[in-house]
Amino acid sequence: MVDAVVTVFLEKLLNALEEEGRVLFDFREQFEILRDELRLMQSFLKDAERLKRKNETLRTVMIGLRELIYEAEDILADCKVQSEGSQDISGWYAVCFYPTNLPFKYQTGKRLREINEKITRIKQNIPSFLGVPILSQAEIADSRNLPVDRWSSSVFDHSQVVGIEGDTRKVKNWLLEAKDGILAIGVVGMGGVGKTTLAQVVFNDREMEARFERRMWVSVTGTPNEKRILRSMLRNLGDMNVGDDCGELLRKINQYLLGKRFLLVMDDVGENTNTWWRKISDGLPKGNGSSIIITTRTKEVATMMGVEEERTHRPKVLSKDDSWLLFRNVAFAANGGICTSSELENIGREIVHKCGGLPLAIKAAGGMMLYQQPYYHDWKRIADHFRDELAEEDGSVMASLELSYEELPSHLKSCFLCLSLYPEDCEITKEQLIHWWIAEGFVPLRRGRLSTEAGEDCFSGLTNRCLIEVVEKSYTGAIQTCKIHDMVRDLVIKKAEDDAFSGPTTASCRHLGIEGDIDRKYDMPNQKLRALLSTIKTGEVNKVASSNAKKFCDCRYLRVLDVSKTIFDKSLTGLLDHIGFLQHLTYLSLSNTHPLTEVPPALEKLRNLQVLDLSYCQNLKMLPSYVTTFEKLTVLDVSHCGSLRYLPKGLGSLSNLQVLLGFKPSKSNQLEGCRIAELRSLTKLRRLGLQLTQGDEIGDNDDNVLVGLRGLQFLVISCFDSHGDDLIPKLDKLSPPQQLHELSLRFYPGKMNPGWLNPFSLPILRYLSISSGNLTNMSQRFWGDGDNTWKIEGLMLESLSDLGMEWSMVQQVMPRLRIVNVSWCPDLDSFPIEDVGFRGGVWKKGERPS
């Protein structure tokens, strides 16, 4: 982890040194010495990280180095804040002469010299542990010029499985034979053998979906919590109840399931099942062929939950051929899963053999090799390290995961350790992770990439290495939520605790998750704390007492504060009245918090904010005008704020904005609000969400506002709660830019689509989603002509009760179509999807109709 800490700090330091002297003033010399020493050390830090597990002295030295780098990073941040504050006095030079800054200047200079002396001694000592010399200054490359990962998106289908066709059929046959009572099926085996994968394939099977009227999936990983299990069952049934009365929760479940055939999967059940399971089992209605699948590592647990031996399935490890197939599907994904080198195949088969047929180990190894250069010596080095790991670790899975972590690029190690904060089997939103990484500087900016794009690259780097499991995708295939396997979680928690990234105690860890009710165990303030985030599971809420909430603002070096999905016992505006003291804060999320009626006035002092998320704050009516002074802001999300009247005038000055969601323009008589014309200045926008309700929100000269946003790739236009006839003609002229990649049109009030929705105006559009509204038919231009057809690959139509459209015409005008998702559209004609007027389904090119 020290190599990651150094890499992140060096990136910040190099950027700061390139700025004018106002940032570092007369500390430049000491910072340059620090820069040079760290760049020299980078050449051997990765090897030192790997070897410190075997050498306690080296481990102690690396811990000392890590703490020094963290302190230096805090000093650098303080210098920036001092510099920015000095500009309000009489220019940047006031930092050197203004009396109140003299103590800061003296203490900072003294401490930097001490840090440099200690790091120099460490640099001189570490090579003796490794037996390698330090590289010369001429051999050191700028870390910002190092190569980046080769792929910025997923390069293989994460849902693909191999070698379980027979297992799937066996379990399905048992389910189809079920008649009386409740059939209990056990899937029992060691970690990483594929128990959950098998249960997922059966659970999502179309035949099973048709057989069972209700299906529920509950992850029981870790210590069972009866209330959470019952709430999870209810969420599967469409009920978001967060009550605490287990008896009442169970009665509701019984009512939903009464008279229905249901399938319940209890995944990854550990010990201590007897009491809570007996209560739940007794409360479920019996009969109708209902069934339960239990996945667990121990036969005793399955037996205790009512599984008989003849209905116990023990997945076997993959065969030699299936193991190699799975490995090459991942390792050679960029080449369609085909290995063309006999040398690499021999080494690959050697690695696969060491994985012992365990799918998790094979996928992790394959993901690691995907990012290796296709050279014999690179692959041989990994194979040798794998052999060394097997000698130390208990089993091939942990050896494969350990080596995967060691082979991560330094910046991805920091990103990976963030996963340690989340509870077992928690669905994690990609958005939260990327915002966090951007805010802490974990995302390297290369070749002019925007921070949000670079964050996507980091996420893809972890998913392609099979360290993150995909949970939910949009119809476009974009990953929305993810989770980690329990054995990956064991590894990341161990690494995070070893490096004081996070841990079970709050006294010294630098990153802390909020889950459930915050009690006295959250011992704040912790001056080392860098990030405090809500890590609550889907459907659950945090409850925070005011006494604890006020302590948030005492953590001086906090960069990330995410209190989303949290209920406070007092107004959040008052609780955060000291938030202005958090001068280093770069990411603030108050999303879905209660009660929040206005943004805290003290927020005005947070000039370093890069991400501000106020989404789902239904009682928020106004956004303060000082938000327009946040020059570093890259993400502003005010989507789903139903009471918000408009955004403040001057928003166009936020030239670094890359994501703006929930933009509600003011009307002509709302002089303090932001008009849609201001969007012209936001040239870095990649994502834009517009909320339009009246024609007056679009000016007469705003026709070309969006056309000029040449970097815009994703556009959402929502007309929810719109009224008046003048919006349709105004919107008809608001043409999006030609290079738009994805468009979502929601609650459109017109009977015919906007005039610009055609293949001539949007020639490279890849994904189109139309949901709700009054559309009845599409214009002639929508259907193009013989020479101009859509490039659309994905189409989603939802809740369009009056829309008429023929499948043959869609195929003709969209020849590249790969996926169609349709529901609640009864007037669609001949679509290859059953029940389009009700729940509908998905059509994929090359698959049989759903």
N, C-alpha and C positions, 0 to 999 in steps of 0.2 A: 504493500500500500504506500510505502514511502516514495517509491518512484512515481506514483500517481499524484501524491501531495506536491512533490517537487515540480512535476510537469504543469499542474494547474497554476501553481504560484509563479513559475517562470513565464507562463503565457501572460499573466496579469502584469508582471514586472516589466517584461519586454515592451508591452503595449504602453505602459506608463512612461518608460524611458524615452520612447519615441515622441511623446507629447512635449509641449513646451515646458520650460523649467518651472512653470507655475504649479505643477503637480508635486514634484519632489524637492523643489527649491534647493537649499544647500545640503541636502542629504544624498544628492546624486552620486557623489564619489563612493559612499558606503554601499549604496544600492548596486552600483556597477561592480564593485568588488564581490558582493554577494552573487550577482548574476554570473560572473565569470567562474566562481568556485562551483556553483551548482551545475553549470553547463559541463564543467570538467567531470563532475561526479556522475552525471547521468549515464555515462558509458557503462558503469558497472553496478548501478543501483538495482537493476532487474535481477542480476545474478545474486546480489546480496539478499534481496527479498526471498529468493528461492532457498538459499542456504541458511538463512537465519533460523529456520525450524530445527536445524541440527546443531546450532551453535548458540548457546545462551548468551555468551559475551557479545557476539555479533548482534543478536536480537536486542540486547540492552542498548548498544550503540545506535541502532536504527531507530529505536523508540526516542532516544534523545534527539536525533536528527529531525525526526518527525515533529516533535514539539517545538523545536527551534524554527522550523519552516512555518508552522501555524502562527507562531508569534510574529515572525517577520511579515506574514500576510496581513495580520491585524494592524501592524505598524503602517504598512503600505496603505491600507484602507483609511486609517486615521489621517495620514498625510493628505490623501485626496479630499477628505471632508474638510480638513483645515484650509486647504487651498481654495476649495469652493466657497467656504465661508468668508475668506479674506477678500474675495472679489466684491463683497458688499461694503467693504470699508473704504479702500481707496486704491484698488488695483492689487494685482497678485503680490507685488513687492512688499505689501504691508505685512505679509507673514513673517518676514525677516525683521521688521522694525516695530510692528505693533506690540506694545509692552505685554499684553495678556498672553501672547504666543511664545514669549521667551522661555518659560518653564517647559513647555511642550518641546521647543526646539532643543533645549539642553538634554532633557531626558531621552528624547528619541535618538539623538546623535550618540549619546553614551550607550544606549541599549543596542543600537545597530553595530557599533564597534565590538561589543561583547559577543553578539551573535556571530559576527564574521570570524572572530578569533576561535570560537568553539567549532564552527563548521570547518575551518581550515585544519584544525587538529583532527577532526573526524575524517576529512578527506585524506589526510596523510596516513591514517591508521587502517581504514577499511581495506585497501588493496592487499594488505598483509594476510587478511583472512581469505582472500580469493585467489591469491597467487598470480595476479595480473597487474601490469603497470597502468598508470593513469594516462589517458590519451593527451596529446598535446593540444594546445588551443587551436592550432590550424586544422586539427582533425574533427573538431566539434561542429556539428550542424545546428543551425537555428531550429529549435523544436517546432516552430510554426511552419517550417518548410518540409517536414517529414511527410512521407506518403500517407494518405488516408485510406480507409477501407475501400475495397473495390466496388461495393454495392451500397446504394442508398435506399434500397427497398428489399422486401422479401424476395428471395430468388428460388424458393421451392415451396411446395404446398405443405404447410405444417399439419394438415389434417390427414396426410397419407399414412397408412399403416400397412405392414406386411406380415404375413405368416399367421394370421389369426382367423382365417376364413372358417376353419373347422371349429374353433372355439366359439365363434359367433353363432354358427348354426346350432351347436349343441345347446347353448344357453337359450336361444330363441325357441327351440323345440320344447324345452322345459316350460317356458312361459306360455306357449300355445296349448300345452296340455293341462294347464292349471284350471281347476274347476271350483271345488268347495274350499271354504276357509281362505286363508292367505298363504300362498306359496312363498317359502323363504329359500332363496338361492344364495350360496356363498361362493365368492371368488377369492381364493386364499393363495398367498404366495409372498415371496420376499420382495423387498423394496426395489423398484426399477424393472420388475419383470413384465409390467404392462397390465396390471389389474384394472386400473382406472380407464386405460385406453379401451380395453375390451368392454367394460361397462358403458362407456360413452358410445361406442359403435352400436351396441344393442339398443341403448336408450334413444338414439337418434335415427334408428332404422325406420323406414317408412311403414313397414309392415307392423312394427310395434306401435307407431304413432296412430295407425288406423285401429289397432286392437284396443288400446287403452284410452279411455275418455279423459283421464287425468294422469299426468305424469309429473313427478317431483324428484328433483335431484338435491340432495343435502350432503355437504362435505362436513365430516365430523372430525377432521384432523385435529390432533392434540387432545387436550382435556375437554371432555364433552360438557356442553352448557345447554341444559334442557330448554331454557327460554329461547336461546338463539336457534336451536334446532327446530323448535315449533314455529318461530317466526319465519325461518327459511322455508319450511313447508308451506306456510301461508302465502309467502311471496310467489312461490311456484304456482299457486292457485289464484294469483291476481289480487291478493289482499295484502296491503302494506302495513298491517297492524304492528305497532311497536309496544303493545301492552306488556305488563310484567306478570299477569296472573296466568300461570301455566294451565290451570284448569279451564279457564275461559278460552285460551288459545286452542287447546285441544278440542273443546266443544265446537268451535268454529270450523276446525279442520274436519271433524266428523260430519258436520252439516254439509260442507262442500263435497264430501266424498260419498255420502249416503246414496245408495242405489247406483253408484258408478263403479266401473271397473278401473282400478288405478294401478300404476306402477310407481314404486318408491325405491330410489337408489340411495343407500346410506354408504357413502364413500369414505374409505380410509378410516375405519373404526378401530380405535385402540383399545386400551383396557378400561376397566370401571364402567362396564355397560349395563350391569344387571339392573340397577334401580331405575335409571331414567328410561331405559328401553322397555322395561315391563310396563311402566305407566303409559308410554306412547302406544305400544302395541295393543294394550287392553282398550285404548280409546279409539282405535281404528275400526270402521265397519268391516264385517267379514263377508265372504262370498263373492260371487260374480267373476271368479277367476283372477282376482286382484293378486299382485305379487310384489315381493320385496327382494332386491338384490343388495347383498352386503359385501363390500370389498374390505379385506383385512389381511394382516400379516400372520395372524395366529388362528389356528383351528378352534381353540378354546373360545374365542370371541364369537365366531360364527355359530358354534354349538349353543352358547349362552343365548344367542338371539334367535334360536329356533331352527337353525339350519340342520337338516339331516344329512348323513354321509352320502347318500345316493344323489343328493342335490348340491354337492360340493364340487366345484371345479377348481383344479389347480393348474394354472397356466404354466406351460413348459417354456424353457428358454428357446430362443429362435434357433433354427437349424443353421448349419454352416452357410448354405446358399441364401437363406432369407437374411441372415446377418450381413452378408456381403451386399445383398441387394439394398437393404436399408442404408448401409454405410455409403454406398456410392450414390444413392439418390440424394444424399445430403452433401457429401464431400465434393461431388462432381456435378452439383446442381446447375452450375453455369453452362455445362456441356450436356444438359439433358439427362444427367445421371450416368453418362457413359465415360469410362476410363479408357484412354487411348494409349497409355504408357505402361508397358509391362513392368518397368522398374517401380513405378508408383503403385501398381496393383500388388506387387509382391510385398511392399512395405505396408500398404493398406490392409492386406489380408492378415499380416502379422499383428497389426493394431486391433483388427476386428477379433482375432482369436483371443487376444488378451481381455476383450470385453465380456467373454463368457456367455454370449448369446443374450445379454440383458439389453433391451431396447434403449433404455435411458442412457446407458454407458455408450452404446454404439452411436446414438444421435449426437451426444456431446462430443465424442471423438470426431465424428463426421463434420460437425459444425466448426470444430477447431481446424481441421484440415482444409475446409473450404477457403479459409483465409490465408493458408500457407501458399507461398509461391510453388509452382509445379516443378520443383527441382529435387533431385534425389537426396542431396545432403540436408536440405531443410526437412524433408519428410523423415529421413533417418534420425535426425536429431530428436524429433518428437517421439519416435518409436523408442529410442533409448531412454528418454525422460519418462515415458510411460512405464517402462520396465522398472525404473527406479521408484516411481510412485507406487507401483503394485507391491514392492517390497516393504513399503511403509504403511500403506493404507489398508483398511479392512474391507476388501472386496474391490471389484473392478469399477463399480459405479463411482465410488468416492475417489478412486485414483483418476478416473477419466475427468470428473468434475474438477478435482484439484488442479490437474494439468491444464484444463480449459481456462481456469482462472489465471494461472501463472502466465499463460500465453496471450492474455488479453492485452491490447494496447493500454498504456498507462491511463489515458483519460477514461477508457471504458471500465477500468477497475473501480474508479470513483462512482461511475454511473451504476455499476452492478451492486456495490455495497449499499446503495440507497434502498434496495429491495429488502434489506434486513429489518426495516422498521415495520413491515406489514405483517399482520397476524396470519396464522395458518389458513391456506386456501382462500385468501382474500383476492377478490377481483380488483385489479389495479388499473386505473385509467391511464392510458398513454399520455394524455394531455397533462396530467398532474406531474408525471415523471419528467417530461420534457421541460415544463416550466421550472421545475426544481433544478434540473441540470443547468439550464440557462442562467438561473439566478446565482448559482454558486460558482459559475465559471468552469464547470466540468466539460462544457461543449467547446471543442477547439474550432476556431473560425479560420478556414482555409480557402484560398482562391476566391475570395469575395463572397463566400457563402453567407446567407443570412442566418442569424442564430436559430430561428425556428426550423430552417431547412437542415442545419447542422445537427439540431436535436433529433430530427427524424432519422438522420444517418446513424446516430448513436443507438437509437432504439432498434433499428434494423440490424445493427451490428450484434446486439445481444440476442435478438430473435433468430437470426441466421445461424448463430452459434448454438442454438437450442438450449440456451440458459433461461429463456423466457418462453412460457407456453401461451399460445393464442387462445383467448376465450371467446371474444365477440368481434365480428367483422361487420362493416357496413356492406351494402350491396355492391359497392365498388371493389371490395376485397381489402380495403384499408382497415388495419387493426385498430380497434377502439379500446378494448380492455384485454388484460393479460393476467397471468398468475405464475407462480413458480412451484415446481414439484417440491414435495416436502424434503427430499434429500438435497436438492439445490438450496432450499431454505436453511437446512442444517449447516451447509457449507458457508453460506453468506453470513449467517449469524456468527459463526466461529471467526471468520475473517474480520468482521466488523468489530467484534469484541476485542480481538487481539490488537487491533489498530485504534482502539478508542473512538471509532467512527460512531458507533451506537452501542448500547448495552443494557443490561437489566436494571442498572441503577442510573439515576439522573445526575449524580453529583459531578461527574467529570466527562460524560459523553458529549459529543458535539452535535448529535442528531437525535431527535426524540419524536416518537409517534404519539398521537392522541387517539385513544381507543376507549369508548364508553364513558364512564363517569370519572372525571379527574378528581383524585383524592390526594391525601397527604403524601403519597409516594412520589408525586411530582414536586421534588424539592427544588424550587426556583427562588431566586435567580441563580443560574449557572453561567458564569461569565465566559465559559468556553463554548456555550451553545451556539451553533450556527443555523440550525433549522429545527422548527417545531411544526409538525404537519399532522393533519387529520388523516388517520389511517383506518378509519372505521369501515366495517364491511357494508356491502350494499344493503340498503333498507334499514340500517341501524342509524342511530344518532348519538352524538356526544352530548353530555350534559356537564357544563362547567360552572362552578360556583364563582361568584364575583370576586371572592378573595384570591382565587387562583388566577382568574383572568387578568387582574391588575398586575400580577407578577410577570406576565408576558413582556411588558414594556421595560422590565428591569434587566433583560438579557442584552447587554450593550452591543455585542458583536453578532446579533441575530441577522442573518441574511434572508431567511425564509420564514414566513409566518402564514400558515394555512390552517384556518379554523373552520373550514367548510363543514357543512352538515352538523352544526353545533347549536344547541339550545343554551342560552344564558339566562340566569335568573334575574338579570337587570338589563337595562338598555345598553347595547354594545357601544353606542356613542360615548356614554359616560365612562364605561370600563376601559376604553382605549384612549382616554384623554391625554395620556402621556406617550402615545405611540411616536410622537415626533422625536423622542429621544433615541429612537432606533435609526440612527443616521446611515447605517450600512444596509438597511433593508432594501432588497431588490425584488422580492416577490411577496405580495400580500393577497391572500384569498379570503374573502368574507362570503363566499358563495353559499347560498342556502343556509344562512345563519338567521337566528331569531332571538330577540326582536331587533331588527335593523331598519330604521325609518330614514336615517340620514347618515352620510359618511362623516366619520369623526373629523372635526375641524383641525385637530392636530396633525392630520394626514398631510397637510400642506407642506410640512417640513421635510417630507421624504423625497428629496430630489433625485435619489438614486434608483427609484422604482423602475423596473423593467417590465414587470408583469403585475397587473391589477385585475383581479377577478371578482366581480360583484354579481355574477349570474344567479338567477333563481332567488333574488331578494325581492319578493313580491310587494313589499310595503315601501320600497325605495322610490321616492317621487322625483328627486333632483340629484344631479351629479354636480358638485361644486365647481365653480369656474377655475379654481386653482389647479385642477387636473390638467389644464392646457399648458401648465408650466413644467410638466414632467417630461423634459426633453429626451430622456433615455428610454421612455416607455416604448416597448415593442409589442406588447399584448394588452388589449383592453377588452374585457368581456362583460357586457351588461345585458346579455341575452336573457330572455324569460323574466324580465323585470316588468311585470304587468302594469304597475302604477307609474312607471317612469314617463314623464311628459316629453322630454327631449334631452339632448346632450348639449353641453354649454358651448357658446360661441367661442371661436378661436381654436377649435380642435384641429383645424388644418395646420397649425404650427407644430404638431407632433410628427415631425418628418421621419422619425425612425419607426413608426407604427408598421408592423407586419401583419398583425391580426386585429381586426375590429369587428366584434360581434354584438348584435343588438342595437346597431346604430339607428336611432329614431330622430329624424330631422325635425326641426321646428317649423311651424307655420309662419307665414309672412308677418303676422301681427305679434309673434313671440320674439321680440327684439334681442333678448338675452340668449336665445338658443342658436344652435349650429345649423346652418342651412346645408343642403346637400351639395351645394357648389364648393364647399370647403374640401370635399373629398379629392378635388383635383390636385391638391398639394401633397397628398399621401402616396407618393410614387413607389414606396417600398411595400405597399399592401400586397399580401399573398391571399389572405382570406378576408372576406367582407360579408357581414350579415346585415341586411336592410330590413327595417320594420316600417312599413308604409300603411297608413290608414286613410289619408285624404289626399286629393289632388293638389291641394295648396302646399303640401310638403315638397313638391317638385316645382322648381321655378320654370318660367317660360324659356329661359336660356340654358337650362341644365341638360339638354339633349346629349351633349358629348362629355358629360362629367365622367362617366365610367369608361368610355372608350379610351381616354388618355391614361388609364391605369394599366400600363403595359405589363406589369409584373403580377397582376391579379390572376390567380389560378382557380380559386374556389369562391363561388358567389351564391348566397342564399337570399332570396327575396320573399318575404312573408307579408301577406296582406290580412293577417288575422285581425278581426274586429274592425274591418274597413267599412266605410259608409260614404255615400255620395257617388254620383255617376261620373264625376270628373277625374277620378283616379285612373280609370282604364285608359283614356286617351293620353294622359300624361305619362303613364307607365309604358305605353306603347312606343314612346319616343326615347325612353331611357335605355339606350342600347348598351349592352355589355361589351367589353373589349373582344376583339376577334380571337385572341390567343387563349380564351377561357378554356379550362380543362374540365371543370365540373360545375353544374348548375342545379340548384334546387329551387323550385317554384312552389310556394305553399299558399293555400287559401286565395288563389287568384280569383277575383270576382267576375271576370269577363266570361262570356259564353264561348269566345274564340280566343286562341292563344295570342300573346303579344306578337306584333308584326316582326320583331327582330328574332323570334324563335324559329330560325330556319338555317339550313346548311350553308347558305350563302353568307350570312352574317356571322355565324359561329362555325367556321370551317374545320377547326381541330377539336371541337368539343368531344370528350370521351364518355362522360357520364351525365345522364339527365334524370332528374327525379321530379315528378309532379304529384303533389298530394293535396287533397281536399280542394274546395272551391267549386265553381259553377261551370267549368268547361264542359261543352257538349260536343264540339268537333274541332279539328285542327284546320288551319288555313291552307290554301293551295300551296303557298310558298314553303310551308312546313314539309311538304312531300317532295320538295326539290324538283329535279328533272333528270333526264337520262345521264347528263354529264356531271351533275352536282348531287351527291348523296351524302348522308351523314357519316361521320367517322365514329359515331357512338358505339361503344362496346358494352355499356351497361345501361339498362333502362328500368326505372321503378315507377309504377303507377299505383296510387293508393287512395282509397276513399273518394273516388270520382264517380259518383252514382249516375251521372248523366252522360259521361263521355262515351261516344261511339267510335270504334276504331277496329279495322280489320287486320288480322295477323299477316295476311299475305302482303298487304301494303307496307306494314312495318318491316317485314323481311326485305322487301324490295328497296326501300329507302335507307335501311340500316344494314347493309350487307356484312358489316364487321361485328354485329351483335353477338356477344358471348353469354350474357346473362340477363334474364328478365325476371323482375320480382313484382307480382301483381296481387292485390287484395282489395276487396270491397269495390269492385268495378263491374257491376252486373251487365253493362251494355257492350263490353268488349266481345268481339266476334272471332271465333275459331282460334283463340289463343291456346297454346299447348300446355295449359295449366288447368287442373281441375278446380272447380268451385271458385272461379274468379270473382263472383259476386259476394263471396263470404270471406273465409280466411285465406283463400287463394294458395299461392305457393311460389316456387322458383323454377324457372326453366334455364337449363345450362346447355349450351351447344354441345351436341354429341351424346347427351343423356336422354333417357326415356322421359316422357312427360310426367310431371308430379301430380 
